Amino acid sequence: MPVTPATVAIVRCASYEPSVVDEALAEALRLLGGLAQVVKRDEQVLVKPNLLAAARPEEHATTHPELVAGVIRQVLQAGGRPFIAESPAFGSLRSVAETAGVGAVARAYRVPLVELDRSVHLPLKSPLSDRWLVGDPRVIQADVIVNLPKLKAHGQARLTGAVKNLYGCVPGKRKVWWHVQAHHDLGRFSEMLVENVRAVQSALTVVDAVVAMEGQGPRRGTPRPLGLLVAGSDPVAVDAVLCELVGLPADRYEILQAAARRGVGTPALGAIRLVGESLDRVRVTDFQFPSDLHDISFSVPRLATGAVRRAWLRLVPERLPPYGR
């Protein structure tokens, strides 16, 4: 049976030992048709982990460095030219990556570490306004984007996975501005997230669910070992499988509902081809989600202080270059 964009692979990965990660990653890629279908020789490959904030690997708030290293090894073997890119929500990329262990990975493999802090218009308009979406030109110019989210409960969205991780491609404080534009409406914010997925066009997602985070995620939750990698080319389909994996009904996950409304990806589990482990064998029934969701927006008083206020005010009148390579 041919591999389709809505194919999602589930493979066991018992630990972050490099040999275990390499074996699981190779199996996931084999089930999806091989990395050669995604990465060609000399192509620039943007590797996008979840580097939310400065957190040690054992806190499991960020993509584990051994998974980042394993993907880089695969890309190098395919002849690609990888670089690690991210725009952390808190702190500089260099300091966040160093704490998370990803800085050491970049040095070990002589891979550039690129902070996404430049702005260019994308060819799609935001559902939150009549303005163009904004991204970093290094995202647009990459030949291939590999998305490496961490599976975590989320205090604003219930769950963060493949779609939400690509929000880190939005440069700098623009992320704050779009939270404000959502006007407390998680549904509208989720529509912006799925349009951002359409604009970014990642080629491959590999979710770090070896040790997930439950409870008060995405930063202060509790590590939850699941022993899995979940991979696919369609971020929406991957998120649909993640929801089923941790027992979150699709109608309670606004990102999947927004994807269905906007016609982005494959949000319906019945339309997804599952390969590898059966969901029935790996599904968990007691995954803990936040007790109460926080407002998706930010208060004006919070924005009206210090450097955040100055950055936000600069974003409103800015003139950006048009979309293009």
Helices and strands as residue ranges (DSSP letters): E 7-12, H 18-31, G 35-37, E 44-49, G 57-59, H 65-77, E 81-86, H 93-100, H 102-108, E 113-115, E 120-125, E 132-135, H 137-141, E 144-148, E 150-154, E 158-160, H 162-165, G 166-169, H 174-181, H 186-200, E 204-214, E 222-232, H 235-246, G 250-252, H 254-262, G 269-271, E 273-276, H 279-282, H 300-303, H 306-315
